[in-house]
Amino acid sequence: MIKDITIPEVKNVTLAVVRIKNIGEQDEWKVYLINSNDHAIENTLVSSKGYGEKEGEQQKTSILRHYLATIDAHAAVLIEPIDPALFHLNNEYWVSYYIGTQIFDKRFVFVPDTIDEKNLTFIKELEMEGVLHS
């Protein structure tokens, strides 16, 4: 029965969108998954999509899926680059992973206009500035 299913809480796994200056001093934005646990996470699947509206017109992006075999303890892994033209949308990332035989999953949404220069903070795990999902 559904009432018998326990859904474990995701702890110490989060996402960050970081700004990196490329060789031409142009801003590049990238999405990272950060595992702050004392143990690795396995068989991680990340699904990403953008959706929302602009000037009254509905917009949505393609759904992208990424597989990450193992993310070590206290490590960060690049998921994908993200185009600043999408920052006005809800940028959703659905993360599923295993610890042993237990599956964990969580939906992370960067709401419109939160990925912005004014929201940058130093992210110690990446040693870069970015927007950390809370």
Secondary structure, 3 states (H helix, E strand, C coil): CHHHCCCCCCCCEEEEEEEEECCCCCEEEEEEEEECCCCCEEEEEEEEEEEEEECCEEEECCCEEEEEEEECCCEEEEEEEECHHHCCCEEEEEEEEEECCEEEEEEEEECCCCCCHHHCEEECCCCEEEEECC
